[in-house]
Amino acid sequence: MIYAFIEKHKNDFRIARMCTILQVSKSGFYEWRKMQKRPLSEKEVRDTELAHQIHKSYEKSFGTYGSPRITHDLASLGYVCSQKKIANMMRDLGLSAVFPKSVQRTTDSNHKQFIYPNIVNRKFHVLEKNKVWVADITYIRTLEGWVYLASIMDLYSRKIVGWAIADHMEETLIEEALKHALSVRKPAKGLIHHSDRGAQYCANGYTKLLKEQGIQISMSRKGDPYDNACIESFHATIKKEWIYRHRFQTKNEARKSVEAYIVKFYNERRRHSTLGYLSPNQFERNQQERFLQSAS
């Protein structure tokens, strides 16, 4: 905890200076010191352990979790308490989730390609995997210049099933993301692919690839971001939780870092409110276990 750190380094730095930098009060530090000289009550012991677990959950989320997700994290470890208590403790500990920056649009709908109808029509609750995929592109800044991330999400579990990163937004970028998703998920014919009406998604080569795979094509209405809200929400999340918090030196560094976030954190660990605060991978594992149990 912060006060323990100050106590440990009191001979190295001035206490007042450390309190200012760490944004805690001197009076609070000295009160904490007094408490260390007497036996802790059972409640203080529990709260100290709870504060430690809150810190661990916060750090494992790279500082992105607020009280709702940390409450579910702790509940999975057997620490059952209200979200209000967690929120109050986080405030006292100086912990808060990061907030998003504004998002730049990457859609160019000023073209003469055929626009497909909106089949999904904002029906984002899907009961089976590989029934509806949603796709979009976003941008990432590096000191070498811009790179672009094309992502594909399965609405069933909100899992990112395909992605590609390149220093351009050409049709080959989204083709690579689609081929990635197809190789991993191997969907049956009839899958719906939904995107905005950007030039890349309307391109003849891309729509031909979708049709060859037996995939139905759905596109958002003009100027309506809510029609593709789920994948746009993912891109807002990865920006506020990861991209905006790093200063990528090279394009390759950005690619490796973003891929690690998707695989190791977003798909595997990040709790999603729509999934009952399970991660996409855990949600799919749970559903598979239920299916096997019902079939046996």
N, C-alpha and C positions, 0 to 999 in steps of 0.2 A: 504494500500500500504506500501511498504518498508520504504519510507521516513517518513510516518506518524507513523510507529512503532518506528523508531529511535527518533522522536520528543517526543513521549509519554514516552520513557524510558531514556531520556537524563540525568536525575538526578540519575538514577540507574547504568548506565554504561557509559564509555567514548565513545563519538561520533565516534572518529577515530576507536576504536576497533569494534564497531557495524558495521561501514561501511565496514571494512575488512572482518568480518565474513559473512555479508549479500551480499558481493561482489558488492557494489556500491561505487561510488566515494564521497569523502567529498565535493568536489566542486559542484557535482550534488545535494547533500543534501542541501547545503547552498543556491544554486540557487532556489531549491524548496521552501525553507523557505521564500525567498524574494517574491516569487509568491503568497504565502499564505496571504501576507499583502496587496495585491491589488485585486480588483474585477476580477473574472475570465471572460474571453471572452466566447462567445457562443460556439466557437470551443473547448476551454479548458474544458468547462462543459461537452460537448458531449464526448470528449476523456476520461475524468475522469470516466464518467458513463460506457463508453465502456470498459475501463481497468478493472473496477469492474466486469462487466459481463464476460470478458475474464477469470479473476481469478476464478469466480464461475464455469464456464464451465470446466476449467482445473482441479479444485479440485474435481468436481463431476465425472470426468473421472479417478480419482486417479492418476492424473499427466501423463496420457497416450495419450491425444489428442494433435496433432499438429495443425497447422493453417488451413488445409482443413476442419477437423471435427469441430473445434471451429467456423469457418466461418459459417457452416451450422447450428450449435447450435444457434448462435446469430441471424441468419436469421429467424429461427423459432420463435424467440422472437420479431421480428420486427426491429432488428438492421442490416440493409443492408449496407454492405461495402465490399471492395475487400479483397480477400485472402492475397494480398500483404500487405495491411495495417495491417491486423491482425498479419501477420508474423513479421512485423516490430515492432509492439507494444509488441508482445510476447518476442522478442529479448530484447527490452528495459526493459521489466519487469523481465527478467531473467528466462523465462519459456520455456521449451523445452520438447518434448516427449521423453520417455525412448527408449532405443535401445535394440535389442535382443542379447542374448548370443548364443553361438554355441549350436546346438541341437544334442543330442546323439541318435543314431539309436536303435530301439527296435525290429526290424524285424529279425526273424530267418528263412530264406528261404532254409536252408540246411536240407531238409527233403524229404521223398519219397511219400508224399501225392499228390493226383491229383491236378493239377493247372488248374483253369478255365480260359477261354478266356476273353480278355478285351472287354466287350460290350460297356462300356461308351466311351472309346477311346478319352478321354479329352474333351468330349462334356459337359461342365460344366454349360451351360446356359439351364435351365430347366423351362418350362412354367407352370407346375402344381405341387402342393405339393404331396408328397408321391409317386413320380415317380422314383426318384433316391436318394438313401442314400449312403453316403460314411463313412467309419469307419477306425479308427486307434487307436494306443496305444501310450502313452507317460509316462514319469517317473516324480516323484516328490520326492525331498529329504526332510527328516525331521530328527530331532535329535534322533528319535527312529529307523531310517532306512528308506529304500525306500518304496514308495507306487506308484501304477501305475493307470493311468487314461485311461479308454477305452471310446471313444466318438463316437457318430453317428450324422452326420449332414445331413439335408435335403437340397439338392442343390438348390431347388426352392427358398428358403428364407435364406439360410445359417444358419438356426436355428439349435442349438444343441438339438436334439429331444430325445436322450437317452445317458446315461452315467453310469459308475460304477467305483468305486475306491476300490482297495484292495492292500494288501501287497505282491501280486504275479501277474504273467502274464499268468496264466493258462487259459485254455479254459473257465472255469466257469466265469472269469472276463468279457469276451466279450459276453457270453451268458446273463449275468445279464444286460449289457448295451442294448442288443438287446431286451430283454423282457421288459425293461423299455420303449424303443421307441415304441414297438408294443402296449403296454397298453395305451400310451398317444395318439398316432396318429391313430391306428386302420386302417392301409392301406389296400386297396383292393389288390387282387391277381395281379401279374404282376410287382410289385415293383422290381427295380434293387438294389441290395446291392453290392457296390464296396469296395474293400479293397486291401491292398498289399497281397503278397503271403506268409505271415508269417505262421508259423506252427499252431498257434491258429485258424486263419481264414480258414485254409485248413483242420482242424480236422474233422473227420467223424461226431462227435456229433453235431458240429456247422453247417456244411453244411446240415445235415439231418434236423435240426431245421428250417433252411431257406427254404428248399424244402417243408416241412410240411406246412409252411405259404404261399406257392405259390409265393415265392420270387426267382427271377432270380439272379444268382451269377456271378459277374464280378471281375476280379483281374488284378492288374497292371502287366506290363511287368517286367522282371527281372532287378533289378538295376536302375529303372527309377522312381524317386520320383515325377516327374511332372505328372505322371498318377493319382496320388492321392493328387494333390497339394492343393485342397481346405481344406481338413481336416488337412493336415500337416500345412497349414498356420494358421488354428485355434490354433493348439497346440503351434506353434511359438508365436502367439499373447498372449495366456494365460500365457505363460512363461515370456515373456518380460514385460507384463503389470501387472502381479499378482504374479506368483510363485517366480520369481527371486527377487521380492521386499519384500518378507516376509521370516522370519526365523521360520519355524514351529517347535514347541517343540515336538508335538506328531503327530502320524498318524491320529488320530481322528480330531485334530485341522486342519490339512491339508485338510481332507475330507470335513469338514463343510465350510471351507473358499473357497475352489474351487467350491463347489456346489453353494454357495452364489454368487460368481462371475458369474457363468453361468446363473443362474436364474435371478438375480437382475440387473446385468450389461450387460453381453454380449447379451443375448437374448432380453432383454427389452430396454436397453438404447444405447448400443454401435452402432454408426453410421457406416454403411458398404458402402464403395465406390461403390461396385458392385450393390447395391440396391438404388442408387441415394442418398446416405448418409441417409438412413433410418435404423432403427434397424430391426432385423429379425421379431420381434413381430409386430412392426408398419407396416412393409411391408405387412405382412399377413393380418393385420386388414384392411389396405387400399385396398388390392386386394379383400377381402371379401365384403367390402362396394361397390366397383365398380360392383361386380357380382350381388349383391342384387338390386342395382339401375337399372342395365340393364335388370334384370329379372322382375322388377315391371312394 
